[in-house]
């Protein structure tokens, strides 16, 4: 058996091809015209020497299953976001550092295997995409949270501003004014006037 290292550009003339298994060869690249195989549904490229994929691969809009395990891929083209029929992407055991956010646009994608790569980051939105299972074990440097903002190497780190302490104003205590008690005025005693008794007149 003589393993293939290249596919001829004329390969794209096989317009009716819907299944292709090129596993176990020594392919280092795919022709740019590869994206013209618009009826392709299953593509298996496991165990080759692929370092990249052509941007035209986004034209495989009928493709449902893409198998890229055990290659030398360092990235996936953003144009893969146009492959709207994709359901599974298997790209384990490569050299991927990032996964393009454009994969979020694939409506029916339900399985993504990027385990055993060199990932340093996975976008949380990709991990949280409804219906999608992401396998990303054996990526020791991965961080599945947003990276911290970069700082200029010459700039000193910004110290957090400390709010000045506010000394509470002491409100002076108010001594209540004592209202003098008002003694009730004693009504003057009234001495009753003695009315003299009238003596009866004696008529003589």
C-alpha positions in Angstrom: 0.0 0.0 0.0 1.3 3.4 -1.0 -0.2 6.1 1.3 -1.4 9.3 -0.3 0.3 12.6 0.4 -1.9 14.8 -1.8 -5.3 14.8 -3.5 -5.4 16.1 -7.1 -7.3 19.4 -7.7 -9.5 17.5 -10.1 -10.8 15.5 -7.2 -13.5 18.1 -6.8 -15.1 17.0 -10.0 -16.6 14.0 -8.2 -19.6 16.1 -7.5 -21.8 13.1 -6.5 -19.4 11.8 -3.8 -21.1 11.7 -0.4 -18.8 9.5 1.6 -15.0 9.7 1.8 -12.7 7.8 4.1 -9.0 8.8 3.8 -7.9 7.6 7.2 -4.3 6.3 7.6 -2.7 8.1 4.8 -0.1 10.9 4.9 -2.1 13.8 3.6 -0.5 17.1 4.4 -3.2 19.3 2.9 -6.4 19.3 1.0 -6.9 21.2 -2.3 -8.7 24.5 -2.1 -11.3 23.1 -4.6 -12.3 20.5 -1.9 -15.2 22.7 -0.9 -16.9 22.0 -4.2 -17.9 18.5 -3.0 -21.3 19.9 -2.0 -23.0 16.5 -1.7 -20.4 15.2 0.8 -22.0 14.0 4.0 -19.4 11.9 5.8 -15.7 12.8 5.7 -13.1 10.8 7.6 -9.5 12.1 7.6 -8.2 10.4 10.7 -4.5 9.7 11.2 -2.9 11.9 8.5 -0.5 14.8 8.6 -2.9 17.6 8.0 -1.6 20.9 9.5 -4.5 23.0 8.2 -7.8 22.8 6.4 -8.7 25.0 3.3 -11.1 27.8 3.9 -13.3 26.3 1.1 -14.3 23.5 3.5 -17.0 25.8 4.6 -18.7 25.0 1.3 -19.5 21.5 2.4 -23.0 22.5 3.6 -24.4 19.0 3.4 -21.7 17.5 5.6 -23.0 15.9 8.8 -20.0 14.1 10.3 -16.4 15.4 10.1 -13.6 13.2 11.6 -10.1 14.9 12.0 -8.6 12.9 14.8 -4.8 12.3 15.0 -3.5 15.0 12.7 -1.3 18.1 13.1 -4.0 20.8 13.0 -3.2 24.0 14.9 -6.5 25.7 14.1 -9.9 25.2 12.5 -11.1 27.6 9.8 -13.8 30.1 10.8 -15.6 29.2 7.6 -16.7 25.9 9.3 -19.5 28.0 10.8 -21.1 27.9 7.4 -21.4 24.1 7.5 -25.0 24.2 8.7 -25.7 20.5 8.5 -22.8 19.4 10.8 -23.8 17.3 13.7 -20.4 16.0 14.9 -16.9 17.2 14.8 -14.1 15.0 16.0 -10.7 16.7 16.2 -9.0 15.0 19.1 -5.2 14.5 19.2 -4.2 17.5 17.2 -2.4 20.7 18.2 -5.4 23.1 18.5 -4.9 26.1 20.6 -8.4 27.6 20.2 -11.8 26.7 18.8 -13.4 29.3 16.6 -16.5 30.9 18.0 -18.2 30.5 14.5 -19.0 26.9 15.5 -21.8 28.5 17.6 -23.6 29.3 14.3 -24.0 25.6 13.4 -27.6 24.9 14.5 -27.6 21.1 14.8 -24.1 20.6 16.1 -24.5 18.1 19.0 -21.0 16.7 19.6 -17.5 18.4 19.5 -14.4 16.4 20.5 -11.3 18.5 21.0 -9.7 16.4 23.7 -5.9 15.8 23.7 -5.0 19.1 22.1 -3.1 22.2 23.3 -6.2 24.3 24.1 -5.6 27.3 26.3 -9.2 28.6 26.2 -12.7 27.6 25.4 -15.4 30.2 25.1 -18.0 29.7 27.8 -20.8 30.3 25.3 -19.7 27.3 23.3 -19.7 25.1 26.4 -23.2 26.4 27.2 -24.7 26.0 23.8 -28.0 24.1 24.2 -27.8 20.5 22.9 -24.0 20.5 22.4 -21.7 18.1 24.2 -18.1 19.3 24.3 -15.3 16.8 25.1 -12.1 18.7 26.0 -10.3 16.5 28.5 -6.5 16.2 28.4 -5.9 19.9 27.7 -3.8 20.8 30.8 -3.5 24.5 30.0 -7.2 25.1 29.3 -9.2 27.9 31.0 -12.9 27.8 30.5 -13.4 31.3 31.8 -12.7 34.7 30.1 -9.0 35.7 30.3 -8.0 38.6 32.4 -7.3 41.9 30.6 -3.8 42.3 29.4 -1.5 44.9 31.0 1.2 46.9 29.4 4.6 45.5 30.4 5.8 49.0 31.4 2.7 50.0 33.3 2.7 49.4 37.0 -0.3 47.5 38.2 -3.2 49.7 39.1 -3.8 49.9 42.8 -7.4 49.7 43.8 -8.7 53.0 44.9 -9.5 53.2 48.5 -12.5 55.3 49.5 -11.5 57.9 52.1 -12.7 57.2 55.5 -15.5 59.5 56.7 -15.5 60.5 60.3 -19.1 60.7 61.5 -20.1 64.1 62.7 -21.0 64.1 66.4 -24.4 65.6 66.9 -24.4 67.6 70.2 -26.9 66.3 72.6 -29.7 68.7 73.3 -30.6 69.3 76.9 -34.4 69.7 77.1 -35.5 73.1 78.4 -37.2 72.7 81.7 -40.5 74.4 81.7 -41.3 75.9 85.1 -44.4 74.5 86.7 -47.2 77.0 86.9 -48.8 77.1 90.3 -52.5 77.6 90.1 -53.7 81.0 91.3 -55.7 80.7 94.5 -59.0 82.2 94.2 -59.4 84.9 96.9 -61.7 83.9 99.7 -64.9 85.8 99.8 -66.2 86.8 103.3 -69.9 86.7 103.2 -71.6 90.1 104.0 -73.7 89.9 107.1 -77.1 91.4 106.4 -78.4 93.1 109.6 -81.7 91.7 110.7 -84.6 94.1 110.5 -86.3 95.0 113.8 -90.0 95.0 113.7 -91.7 98.4 113.9 -94.0 98.9 117.0 -97.2 100.8 116.2 -98.5 102.8 119.2 
